[in-house]
Amino acid sequence: MADGSDHREAPEVDEQLLERMLADVHAAAPVHLPGLVNRCARAIGLAGAAIFLVDLQQQILVPLDDQEARLPVDDSIAGWAYRTVSVRMEEDRRDLIVWVPLVDGAERLGVLGVRSESMDAVRLRRCRLLAHMLSMVVTTKRSYSDWFVARTRTRTMHARTEMLRAFLPPRSIGTTSVISTGVLEPAYDLGGDAFDHSLTRNILHAGIFDSMGHNLASGLTTAVALACCRNARRSRADLPEMIETVDQALAQWLPDQFCTGVVCQLDSDTGVLRWSNCGHPAPLLIRGQRVLDRALDTPPEPPMGLRALFGPGAGRAVHETVLEPGDRVLLYTDGVTEARRGQDEFGLDRFTDFIIRSAAGGHQPAEILRLLIHDILDHHDDKLNDDATILLIEWRPERRTAPPG
């Protein structure tokens, strides 16, 4: 393995040529990206580069170039770079390969594999710059190109799942103060589970939803709940009004359906967490190495869509607590804890213990959930009887130094 110190000096960059090529990358059809990325790499003194995007279940790194082989996330140097969000190097015949994570904010997209005869600080910086630029390109282009979607799927998806996935946000969002990350399975056969999260100024909005049934109607119910919550949120409605819009829409248009869920808001400046629970398993609060017993339990309320079960004049309750730095809030659907192998249920204790041990082992939130959902699938022999969805929120405010006295 090269140490990055010996090496011929990195060649000068023709800035005008690079500018033209970067403009070509932004304007190109996605299918032409592999060739253009290679040209960009050579223009900045590297031997070549290839984009690998992670598949839907975060098990395989899929190359955009058909000439490259797929790589396992759990058993390759490239996968190591993805899992740890760090640069890794390996030797391959005549070249070095530098694996640079492709990241959009908190969302891991895949890796960029850059080939070079040698590596020094200048070349490494250029690898990082190229990865930053390509992360933005992939993020913008995949929003309108089915080509990216098709490349990262390993099997056919049910139509009801396609409808529901169209509403899902990125797996991970966040800032230096707060991160929210989610996973859900079965990836290609979802029924009615979903999660949502969004940032507006200093407020993280997040929610988890679980509709009755496992069919097109349940997927439609959850899609309506997501759309109503977002519409109300973007109109600056508070939590009770957000849920009221879901209650009204389901009662009017899908009167035979209902949806459990938890909708919450976290102030990333103060740590104030506000939430409403609509007939759903209570969120869990993890502080340090333990789960705080019943910290976020609340009196039961009817699921969304069953507003008629409230008494006259009653409304949705909003609960509030103040988090401590480093706290994790865990939202989940019952398909997570009820996954079984024979009579052996996965269970809440194993669920929370996995997260605590993984965090203590240094894994970041997105990687914790990736490992956890695969453990749940293994426990259930890859055949879940119900959707399993998890949303993990971590509050880690920046330390502010006191002004000099």
C-alpha positions as CSV (number, residue, x, y, z in Angstrom):
1,M,0.0,0.0,0.0
2,A,1.4,3.4,-0.9
3,D,1.9,5.9,1.8
4,G,1.1,9.0,-0.3
5,S,4.4,10.6,0.2
6,D,6.7,9.6,-2.7
7,H,5.6,10.5,-6.0
8,R,6.0,12.7,-9.0
9,E,4.6,16.1,-8.6
10,A,0.9,16.5,-9.6
11,P,0.6,18.1,-13.1
12,E,-0.9,21.6,-13.5
13,V,-4.5,21.8,-14.4
14,D,-5.8,23.5,-17.5
15,E,-8.6,25.4,-15.8
16,Q,-10.4,26.4,-19.0
17,L,-10.5,22.7,-20.2
18,L,-11.7,21.6,-16.7
19,E,-14.4,24.3,-16.7
20,R,-15.7,23.1,-20.1
21,M,-15.7,19.5,-19.0
22,L,-17.5,20.3,-15.7
23,A,-20.1,22.2,-17.7
24,D,-20.5,19.1,-19.9
25,V,-21.0,16.9,-16.9
26,H,-23.8,19.1,-15.6
27,A,-25.5,19.2,-19.0
28,A,-25.0,15.6,-20.0
29,A,-27.6,12.8,-19.9
30,P,-27.0,10.5,-17.0
31,V,-26.0,7.6,-19.2
32,H,-23.0,9.6,-20.5
33,L,-21.6,10.3,-17.0
34,P,-19.1,7.4,-16.9
35,G,-17.2,8.7,-19.9
36,L,-17.3,12.3,-18.8
37,V,-16.1,11.5,-15.3
38,N,-13.1,9.7,-16.7
39,R,-12.3,12.7,-18.9
40,C,-12.6,15.0,-15.9
41,A,-10.3,12.8,-13.9
42,R,-7.6,12.8,-16.6
43,A,-7.9,16.5,-16.9
44,I,-6.8,17.0,-13.3
45,G,-3.9,14.6,-13.5
46,L,-5.5,11.3,-12.5
47,A,-5.7,8.1,-14.5
48,G,-9.5,7.7,-14.4
49,A,-12.5,7.5,-12.2
50,A,-15.7,5.6,-11.8
51,I,-18.9,6.3,-9.9
52,F,-20.5,3.5,-7.8
53,L,-23.9,4.1,-6.2
54,V,-25.3,2.0,-3.4
55,D,-28.3,-0.2,-4.1
56,L,-31.7,0.2,-2.5
57,Q,-30.9,-2.1,0.4
58,Q,-27.3,-0.8,0.9
59,Q,-25.7,-4.1,0.3
60,I,-24.0,-3.6,-3.1
61,L,-22.1,-0.7,-4.7
62,V,-23.3,-0.6,-8.3
63,P,-21.1,1.0,-11.0
64,L,-22.5,3.4,-13.5
65,D,-20.0,2.0,-16.0
66,D,-20.9,-1.5,-17.3
67,Q,-17.2,-2.3,-17.6
68,E,-16.8,-2.2,-13.8
69,A,-17.8,-5.0,-11.4
70,R,-20.3,-4.6,-8.6
71,L,-18.7,-4.5,-5.1
72,P,-20.1,-5.7,-1.8
73,V,-20.7,-3.0,0.9
74,D,-19.7,-5.3,3.7
75,D,-16.6,-7.0,2.1
76,S,-14.6,-4.5,0.1
77,I,-12.3,-1.5,0.5
78,A,-14.9,0.5,-1.4
79,G,-17.6,-0.6,1.0
80,W,-15.4,0.3,3.9
81,A,-15.2,3.9,2.5
82,Y,-19.0,3.9,2.2
83,R,-19.6,2.5,5.6
84,T,-17.2,4.8,7.4
85,V,-17.6,7.9,5.2
86,S,-13.8,8.1,4.9
87,V,-11.2,7.9,2.1
88,R,-9.6,4.5,1.6
89,M,-6.8,3.3,-0.7
90,E,-5.8,0.0,-2.3
91,E,-3.4,-1.2,-4.9
92,D,-4.6,-2.7,-8.1
93,R,-2.0,-4.0,-10.6
94,R,-0.2,-0.9,-11.8
95,D,-2.4,1.8,-10.2
96,L,-3.6,3.0,-6.8
97,I,-7.3,3.2,-6.3
98,V,-8.6,5.9,-4.0
99,W,-12.1,5.3,-2.8
100,V,-13.8,8.6,-1.9
101,P,-17.4,8.7,-0.4
102,L,-20.1,10.4,-2.4
103,V,-22.2,12.2,0.1
104,D,-25.0,14.7,-0.2
105,G,-25.3,16.4,3.2
106,A,-25.9,13.5,5.5
107,E,-27.0,11.1,2.8
108,R,-24.5,8.5,1.6
109,L,-24.9,8.0,-2.2
110,G,-22.0,5.6,-2.9
111,V,-18.3,6.0,-3.7
112,L,-16.0,7.4,-6.3
113,G,-13.2,5.1,-7.3
114,V,-10.2,7.2,-8.6
115,R,-7.2,5.6,-10.3
116,S,-3.8,7.1,-10.2
117,E,-0.2,5.9,-10.8
118,S,0.8,7.7,-7.6
119,M,-0.8,9.8,-4.9
120,D,0.2,12.9,-3.0
121,A,-1.6,15.7,-1.1
122,V,-2.5,17.6,-4.3
123,R,-3.9,14.6,-6.1
124,L,-5.9,13.5,-3.0
125,R,-7.4,17.0,-2.7
126,R,-8.4,16.8,-6.4
127,C,-10.1,13.4,-5.7
128,R,-12.1,15.0,-2.9
129,L,-13.1,18.0,-5.0
130,L,-14.2,15.7,-7.9
131,A,-16.3,13.6,-5.4
132,H,-17.9,16.7,-4.0
133,M,-18.9,17.9,-7.5
134,L,-20.2,14.5,-8.6
135,S,-22.3,14.1,-5.5
136,M,-24.1,17.2,-6.4
137,V,-24.4,16.1,-10.0
138,V,-25.8,12.7,-9.1
139,T,-28.3,14.3,-6.6
140,T,-29.7,16.7,-9.1
141,K,-29.8,14.2,-12.0
142,R,-31.4,11.3,-10.1
143,S,-34.4,13.4,-9.2
144,Y,-35.5,13.2,-12.9
145,S,-33.8,10.2,-14.3
146,D,-35.1,6.6,-14.0
147,W,-31.7,5.4,-15.1
148,F,-30.2,5.9,-11.7
149,V,-33.1,4.2,-10.0
150,A,-33.0,1.2,-12.3
151,R,-29.2,0.8,-11.8
152,T,-29.6,0.7,-8.0
153,R,-32.4,-1.9,-7.9
154,T,-31.7,-5.6,-7.8
155,R,-35.2,-6.9,-8.5
156,T,-38.7,-5.9,-9.5
157,M,-40.7,-3.6,-7.2
158,H,-44.5,-3.9,-6.6
159,A,-46.6,-1.0,-7.9
160,R,-47.9,-0.2,-4.4
161,T,-44.3,0.1,-3.2
162,E,-43.4,2.3,-6.1
163,M,-46.2,4.7,-5.2
164,L,-45.1,4.9,-1.6
165,R,-41.4,5.2,-2.3
166,A,-42.2,8.2,-4.6
167,F,-43.1,10.1,-1.4
168,L,-40.1,9.1,0.7
169,P,-37.4,11.6,1.5
170,P,-33.6,10.8,1.4
171,R,-32.6,8.2,3.9
172,S,-30.6,10.7,5.9
173,I,-30.7,14.5,6.5
174,G,-29.0,16.7,9.0
175,T,-26.7,19.4,10.1
176,T,-23.8,19.6,12.5
177,S,-26.4,19.8,15.3
178,V,-28.9,17.2,14.4
179,I,-29.3,14.2,12.2
180,S,-32.3,12.1,11.2
181,T,-31.9,8.8,9.4
182,G,-34.3,6.1,8.4
183,V,-34.5,2.6,6.9
184,L,-37.5,0.4,5.9
185,E,-38.0,-3.2,4.7
186,P,-39.1,-5.1,2.7
187,A,-37.5,-2.7,0.2
188,Y,-39.4,-4.0,-2.8
189,D,-42.6,-5.1,-1.2
190,L,-43.7,-2.3,1.3
191,G,-47.3,-2.3,2.4
192,G,-48.1,0.9,4.4
193,D,-45.0,1.9,6.3
194,A,-43.1,5.2,5.7
195,F,-41.0,7.8,7.4
196,D,-40.6,11.5,6.8
197,H,-38.1,14.2,7.9
198,S,-37.3,17.7,6.9
199,L,-35.4,20.7,8.1
200,T,-36.8,24.3,8.3
201,R,-34.5,26.8,9.9
202,N,-33.6,25.3,13.3
203,I,-36.5,22.8,13.4
204,L,-36.3,19.2,12.5
205,H,-39.7,17.8,11.5
206,A,-39.9,14.0,11.6
207,G,-42.6,11.3,11.5
208,I,-43.3,7.6,11.1
209,F,-46.4,6.1,9.7
210,D,-48.0,2.6,9.6
211,S,-51.3,2.1,7.7
212,M,-53.7,-0.8,8.2
213,G,-53.1,-3.7,5.8
214,H,-50.5,-4.6,3.2
215,N,-52.0,-3.6,-0.1
216,L,-52.5,-0.7,-2.5
217,A,-55.1,0.9,-0.2
218,S,-52.7,0.9,2.7
219,G,-50.0,2.4,0.6
220,L,-52.4,5.1,-0.6
221,T,-53.4,5.8,3.0
222,T,-49.8,6.4,4.0
223,A,-49.2,8.5,0.9
224,V,-52.2,10.7,1.8
225,A,-50.9,11.1,5.4
226,L,-47.5,12.1,4.2
227,A,-48.9,14.6,1.7
228,C,-51.3,16.2,4.3
229,C,-48.5,16.5,6.9
230,R,-46.2,18.1,4.4
231,N,-48.8,20.5,3.1
232,A,-49.8,21.6,6.6
233,R,-46.1,21.9,7.7
234,R,-45.3,24.0,4.7
235,S,-48.2,26.3,5.6
236,R,-46.6,26.6,9.1
237,A,-49.3,24.7,10.9
238,D,-48.6,23.3,14.3
239,L,-48.7,19.6,15.2
240,P,-52.4,19.3,16.1
241,E,-53.4,21.1,12.9
242,M,-51.1,18.8,10.8
243,I,-52.7,15.7,12.2
244,E,-56.2,17.2,11.8
245,T,-55.6,17.6,8.1
246,V,-54.8,13.8,7.9
247,D,-57.9,12.9,10.0
248,Q,-60.1,15.0,7.7
249,A,-58.6,13.7,4.5
250,L,-58.8,10.0,5.5
251,A,-62.3,10.4,6.9
252,Q,-63.5,12.0,3.7
253,W,-61.7,10.0,1.0
254,L,-60.6,6.7,2.6
255,P,-63.2,6.2,5.4
256,D,-62.4,2.5,5.8
257,Q,-58.7,3.1,6.4
258,F,-56.6,4.4,9.2
259,C,-52.9,5.1,10.0
260,T,-51.0,5.0,13.2
261,G,-48.0,7.3,13.5
262,V,-45.8,9.6,15.5
263,V,-45.2,13.2,14.3
264,C,-42.6,15.3,16.1
265,Q,-40.5,18.5,16.0
266,L,-37.1,19.0,17.5
267,D,-35.6,22.5,18.0
268,S,-31.9,21.9,17.2
269,D,-30.9,25.0,19.1
270,T,-32.6,24.2,22.5
271,G,-33.2,20.4,22.3
272,V,-36.9,20.9,22.9
273,L,-38.8,17.9,21.5
274,R,-42.5,18.1,20.8
275,W,-44.5,15.1,19.6
276,S,-48.0,13.7,19.1
277,N,-48.6,9.9,19.1
278,C,-51.6,8.6,17.1
279,G,-52.1,5.0,18.2
280,H,-48.4,4.1,17.6
281,P,-45.7,2.4,19.6
282,A,-44.1,5.0,21.9
283,P,-40.8,6.5,20.8
284,L,-37.8,5.5,22.7
285,L,-35.2,7.9,24.3
286,I,-31.7,6.6,24.4
287,R,-29.3,8.5,26.7
288,G,-25.7,7.3,26.9
289,Q,-25.7,3.5,27.2
290,R,-29.3,3.0,28.2
291,V,-32.9,3.4,27.3
292,L,-34.8,5.8,29.6
293,D,-37.8,3.7,30.8
294,R,-41.1,5.1,29.5
295,A,-39.5,8.5,29.0
296,L,-41.7,9.3,25.9
297,D,-44.8,7.2,26.8
298,T,-48.1,9.1,26.5
299,P,-51.8,8.3,27.1
300,P,-53.2,6.4,24.1
301,E,-54.9,8.2,21.3
302,P,-56.8,6.9,18.2
303,P,-54.9,6.4,14.9
304,M,-55.2,9.1,12.2
305,G,-58.4,8.8,10.3
306,L,-60.4,7.8,13.4
307,R,-61.1,11.4,14.6
308,A,-64.7,10.4,15.4
309,L,-63.4,8.4,18.4
310,F,-62.5,11.7,20.2
311,G,-65.0,13.2,22.5
312,P,-66.7,16.5,21.7
313,G,-64.2,19.4,21.6
314,A,-61.2,17.1,22.2
315,G,-58.1,17.5,20.1
316,R,-54.8,15.9,19.6
317,A,-52.4,16.1,22.6
318,V,-48.9,17.5,22.1
319,H,-46.2,16.4,24.5
320,E,-42.9,18.0,25.2
321,T,-39.5,17.2,26.8
322,V,-36.0,18.6,26.6
323,L,-33.2,16.4,25.3
324,E,-29.7,16.4,26.5
325,P,-26.7,16.6,24.1
326,G,-26.1,13.2,22.6
327,D,-29.6,11.9,23.1
328,R,-31.1,9.6,20.5
329,V,-34.8,9.4,19.8
330,L,-36.0,6.2,18.1
331,L,-39.2,5.8,16.2
332,Y,-40.2,2.4,14.9
333,T,-43.1,0.3,13.6
334,D,-44.2,-2.9,15.2
335,G,-42.8,-5.0,12.3
336,V,-39.3,-4.3,13.8
337,T,-39.8,-5.9,17.2
338,E,-42.3,-8.6,16.1
339,A,-39.9,-10.1,13.5
340,R,-39.7,-13.8,14.3
341,R,-37.7,-16.9,13.5
342,G,-40.0,-19.7,14.6
343,Q,-41.0,-18.7,18.1
344,D,-38.0,-16.4,18.6
345,E,-39.2,-12.8,18.4
346,F,-36.6,-10.1,17.7
347,G,-37.9,-8.1,20.6
348,L,-37.5,-4.6,21.9
349,D,-34.5,-5.4,24.2
350,R,-32.4,-6.8,21.3
351,F,-33.5,-3.9,19.1
352,T,-32.3,-1.2,21.5
353,D,-29.2,-3.1,22.7
354,F,-28.1,-3.4,19.0
355,I,-28.3,0.4,18.7
356,I,-26.5,1.1,21.9
357,R,-23.7,-1.3,21.2
358,S,-23.2,-0.1,17.6
359,A,-23.1,3.5,18.8
360,A,-20.5,2.6,21.5
361,G,-18.5,0.9,18.7
362,G,-18.2,4.2,16.9
363,H,-20.8,3.7,14.1
364,Q,-22.6,6.8,12.8
365,P,-26.5,6.8,12.9
366,A,-27.0,5.9,9.2
367,E,-24.6,2.9,9.5
368,I,-26.2,1.8,12.8
369,L,-29.6,1.5,11.0
370,R,-28.1,-0.2,8.0
371,L,-26.5,-2.9,10.2
372,L,-29.7,-3.1,12.3
373,I,-32.1,-3.6,9.4
374,H,-29.9,-6.3,8.0
375,D,-29.8,-8.0,11.4
376,I,-33.5,-7.9,11.5
377,L,-33.8,-9.4,8.0
378,D,-31.3,-12.2,9.0
379,H,-33.3,-12.9,12.1
380,H,-36.4,-13.3,9.9
381,D,-34.6,-15.3,7.1
382,D,-35.2,-12.3,4.7
383,K,-39.0,-12.9,4.8
384,L,-40.7,-10.2,6.9
385,N,-44.4,-10.7,7.7
386,D,-44.9,-7.0,8.2
387,D,-43.1,-3.8,7.2
388,A,-40.2,-2.8,9.5
389,T,-39.4,0.9,9.6
390,I,-37.0,2.7,11.9
391,L,-36.2,6.4,12.2
392,L,-33.3,7.5,14.4
393,I,-32.8,11.1,15.5
394,E,-29.6,12.2,17.2
395,W,-29.2,15.6,18.8
396,R,-25.6,16.7,19.1
397,P,-25.4,20.5,19.5
398,E,-22.2,22.3,18.9
399,R,-20.4,23.4,22.0
400,R,-20.4,27.1,22.3
401,T,-17.4,28.6,24.0
402,A,-18.1,31.3,26.5
403,P,-16.9,34.8,25.6
404,P,-13.8,36.0,27.4
405,G,-14.6,37.6,30.7
